[in-house]
Amino acid sequence: MIRSILACATLLLCAACASAPKPAGSWVSFAALEPGLPTNRYLACNPAICEAAGNTGNALDFAYPATDVAAALVRLQPDAEQRELPNGDIQLRYVAVTPIARFRDDVDVLIRPTGADASQVAIYSRSRIGLSDLGKNKSRVETLAKQLEAELAS
């Protein structure tokens, strides 16, 4: 009996780890994000985008059109969902899965056109479980920024 339960639990765990994860909940409103984020989240944004949060981490500035930045992000994260907002902003979201424990973390990206060949990017990464992420979300945002820069430069 115990072996059967363990076998079923193992199969369920393997199926959960192998399946393509989907972002949790509805789309994030960057303008409504508030200051004082829990320690299992990280926000790189500025007051122009995240009006309620104020100046958190620095938003990224790119000398590329927003559509090019969005295309680069999709190349880096092929499972990312994408939508265009009425004001011209492009929003993407995807699930990052940690390598060993397979924890699912949600990542939302907002790309705001700031000119014909310029855009600003805000990134919000958060863990679904736990009280602390031990700096993983900040590290993820910094890594994504470097990857985007490299992808756009190539």
Residue pairs with C-beta under 8 A, 6 or more apart in sequence:
17 102
20 79
21 95
21 97
21 104
22 95
23 81
23 93
23 94
23 95
23 106
23 108
24 95
24 104
24 106
24 128
25 106
27 83
27 91
27 93
27 108
28 91
28 93
28 108
28 124
30 45
30 49
30 50
30 108
30 110
30 122
30 124
31 49
31 50
31 51
31 52
32 52
33 43
33 45
33 50
33 52
33 53
33 124
34 52
34 53
35 52
35 53
35 54
35 56
37 43
37 53
37 56
37 126
38 131
39 131
39 132
39 133
40 126
40 127
40 130
40 131
40 132
40 133
40 137
41 124
41 125
41 126
41 127
41 133
41 137
42 57
42 124
42 125
42 126
42 133
42 137
42 138
42 140
42 141
43 50
43 53
43 56
43 57
43 122
43 123
43 124
43 125
44 56
44 57
44 58
44 59
44 60
44 122
44 123
44 124
44 141
44 145
45 53
45 55
45 56
45 57
45 59
45 122
45 123
45 124
46 55
46 56
46 58
46 59
46 120
46 122
47 53
47 54
47 55
48 59
48 112
48 120
49 59
49 110
49 112
49 120
49 122
50 56
50 122
57 138
57 141
59 120
59 121
59 122
60 120
60 121
60 122
60 123
60 145
60 148
61 114
61 118
61 119
61 120
61 121
62 69
62 118
62 119
62 120
62 121
62 148
62 149
62 152
63 117
63 118
64 72
64 117
64 118
64 119
64 152
65 113
65 116
65 117
65 118
65 119
66 88
66 89
66 90
66 111
66 112
66 113
66 119
67 90
68 152
69 90
69 111
69 119
69 121
69 148
69 152
70 82
70 90
70 92
70 111
72 148
72 151
72 152
73 80
73 92
73 109
73 111
73 148
74 80
74 82
74 92
75 151
76 144
76 147
76 148
76 151
77 92
77 94
77 107
79 94
79 95
80 92
80 93
80 94
80 109
81 92
81 93
81 94
82 90
82 91
82 92
83 90
83 91
83 92
84 90
84 91
85 91
88 112
88 113
89 110
89 111
89 112
89 113
90 110
90 111
91 108
91 109
91 110
91 111
92 108
92 109
92 111
93 106
93 107
93 108
93 109
94 107
95 104
95 105
95 106
95 107
96 104
96 105
96 106
96 107
96 125
96 140
97 103
97 104
97 105
98 105
98 136
103 127
103 128
103 129
103 130
104 128
105 125
105 126
105 127
105 128
105 133
105 136
105 137
105 140
106 125
106 126
106 128
107 123
107 124
107 125
107 140
107 144
108 123
108 124
108 125
109 121
109 122
109 123
109 124
109 144
110 121
110 122
111 119
111 120
111 121
112 119
112 120
112 121
112 122
113 119
114 120
121 145
121 148
123 141
123 144
123 145
125 137
125 138
125 140
125 141
126 137
127 133
127 136
127 137
